[in-house]
Amino acid sequence: MNFENMRAIILYITIILSLTYCSKDKIDISDFVECNNEQNLDSTSISAKLIGIWTLKKQSIPYSKKFRNVDKNIKATFNNDSTYSVTENSNVLMQGTWKLVYHSQNNYSLRSDEFSHYISGAVYFCNNQLLFNGSPNDGLDNLYER
């Protein structure tokens, strides 16, 4: 095998790997919002879907459309009595009360006792996932799974 063939093979492998890598790191927010909107959730159904324990899986990279896997064990727990906690490895990072806030059709966020980038931004559901979309307000996007 000559040098030119080897170089072409390496270039081909590099392109394939970079395309695969990029696709894993991107979450299309507009597709997620569309999935949420198709459910026609009102404040009662959003509150009901929110109740439970959610595990943070991905977090946005600031000022990009890419996400990275989270290397911490972060869990957000929302209870029926409007209390919540955010934990890392079972250690409480924050806790308090939450309230669902209506902004416009299909657009809700949470108001909590204290600000946390883990649970800030618009609230969207798709399948077994919960997205806190904070990037429009210069925050982070946090993707949780049940």
C-alpha positions as CSV (number, residue, x, y, z in Angstrom):
1,M,0.0,0.0,0.0
2,N,1.5,3.3,-1.0
3,F,1.5,6.6,1.0
4,E,-1.4,8.2,-1.0
5,N,-3.7,5.2,-0.3
6,M,-2.8,5.2,3.3
7,R,-3.5,8.9,3.6
8,A,-6.9,8.5,1.9
9,I,-7.9,5.7,4.3
10,I,-6.8,7.7,7.4
11,L,-8.8,10.8,6.1
12,Y,-11.9,8.6,5.4
13,I,-11.7,7.1,8.9
14,T,-11.2,10.5,10.5
15,I,-14.3,11.9,8.7
16,I,-16.5,9.0,9.6
17,L,-15.4,9.2,13.3
18,S,-15.9,12.9,13.5
19,L,-19.4,12.7,12.0
20,T,-20.4,9.9,14.4
21,Y,-18.9,11.9,17.4
22,C,-20.7,15.1,16.5
23,S,-24.1,13.4,16.0
24,K,-24.0,11.9,19.5
25,D,-23.3,15.3,21.1
26,K,-26.1,17.2,19.4
27,I,-29.6,17.4,20.7
28,D,-32.0,19.2,18.5
29,I,-33.9,21.5,20.9
30,S,-36.5,22.3,18.3
31,D,-37.3,18.6,17.8
32,F,-37.6,18.2,21.6
33,V,-39.9,21.2,21.9
34,E,-42.0,19.9,19.0
35,C,-42.3,16.5,20.8
36,N,-43.4,18.4,23.9
37,N,-45.9,20.5,22.1
38,E,-47.5,17.5,20.5
39,Q,-48.5,16.3,23.9
40,N,-50.7,19.4,24.6
41,L,-49.7,19.5,28.2
42,D,-51.3,21.9,30.6
43,S,-50.0,23.0,34.0
44,T,-51.7,20.1,35.8
45,S,-50.2,17.4,33.5
46,I,-46.8,19.1,33.5
47,S,-46.8,19.1,37.3
48,A,-47.8,15.4,37.3
49,K,-45.1,14.4,34.8
50,L,-42.5,16.3,36.8
51,I,-43.1,14.4,40.0
52,G,-40.4,11.8,40.6
53,I,-36.7,11.3,40.4
54,W,-34.8,12.5,37.4
55,T,-31.2,11.7,36.6
56,L,-29.1,14.3,34.7
57,K,-27.6,12.7,31.6
58,K,-26.4,15.6,29.4
59,Q,-25.6,19.3,29.8
60,S,-25.1,21.9,27.1
61,I,-21.7,23.3,26.3
62,P,-22.1,27.1,26.7
63,Y,-22.5,29.1,23.5
64,S,-22.7,26.0,21.3
65,K,-25.4,23.6,20.2
66,K,-23.6,20.6,21.6
67,F,-24.1,18.6,24.7
68,R,-21.7,16.6,26.8
69,N,-22.3,13.6,29.0
70,V,-22.4,14.5,32.6
71,D,-19.7,12.8,34.7
72,K,-21.5,13.4,38.0
73,N,-24.4,11.6,39.6
74,I,-26.9,14.5,39.8
75,K,-30.5,13.8,40.6
76,A,-33.5,16.2,40.8
77,T,-36.4,15.0,42.8
78,F,-39.8,16.7,42.6
79,N,-42.5,15.9,45.1
80,N,-46.3,16.2,45.2
81,D,-46.1,18.8,48.0
82,S,-44.2,21.2,45.7
83,T,-40.8,20.5,47.4
84,Y,-37.7,19.5,45.5
85,S,-34.1,18.5,46.0
86,V,-31.1,18.4,43.8
87,T,-28.4,15.9,44.9
88,E,-25.0,14.7,43.9
89,N,-24.1,11.3,45.1
90,S,-26.9,11.5,47.6
91,N,-25.5,14.7,49.1
92,V,-28.1,17.5,48.9
93,L,-26.9,20.5,46.8
94,M,-30.1,22.4,47.3
95,Q,-33.7,21.9,48.3
96,G,-36.8,24.0,48.7
97,T,-40.2,24.6,47.1
98,W,-41.0,24.8,43.4
99,K,-43.9,26.4,41.5
100,L,-44.7,26.0,37.8
101,V,-44.8,29.4,36.0
102,Y,-46.8,29.9,32.8
103,H,-45.2,32.1,30.1
104,S,-47.1,31.3,26.9
105,Q,-48.7,28.4,25.2
106,N,-46.7,25.2,25.9
107,N,-44.0,27.3,27.6
108,Y,-43.6,26.8,31.4
109,S,-40.6,27.1,33.7
110,L,-40.1,26.5,37.4
111,R,-39.7,29.1,40.1
112,S,-37.7,27.8,43.1
113,D,-36.6,29.2,46.4
114,E,-33.1,29.7,45.1
115,F,-31.6,29.7,41.6
116,S,-30.0,26.5,40.3
117,H,-28.6,26.1,36.8
118,Y,-29.7,22.4,37.1
119,I,-33.4,23.2,37.1
120,S,-33.7,26.5,35.3
121,G,-35.2,27.3,32.0
122,A,-38.3,26.3,30.1
123,V,-39.6,22.8,31.0
124,Y,-40.1,20.3,28.1
125,F,-40.9,16.6,28.1
126,C,-40.3,14.0,25.4
127,N,-40.8,10.3,26.0
128,N,-38.9,9.6,29.3
129,Q,-36.8,12.7,29.1
130,L,-37.1,16.1,30.8
131,L,-35.3,19.2,29.3
132,F,-34.6,22.4,31.2
133,N,-33.9,24.7,28.4
134,G,-31.9,27.6,29.9
135,S,-29.8,28.6,26.9
136,P,-32.2,31.3,25.6
137,N,-31.4,33.2,28.8
138,D,-27.6,32.5,28.7
139,G,-28.0,29.5,31.0
140,L,-27.4,25.8,30.5
141,D,-29.6,23.2,28.9
142,N,-30.0,20.1,31.2
143,L,-31.3,16.8,29.9
144,Y,-32.7,14.4,32.5
145,E,-34.1,10.9,32.2
146,R,-36.4,9.1,34.5
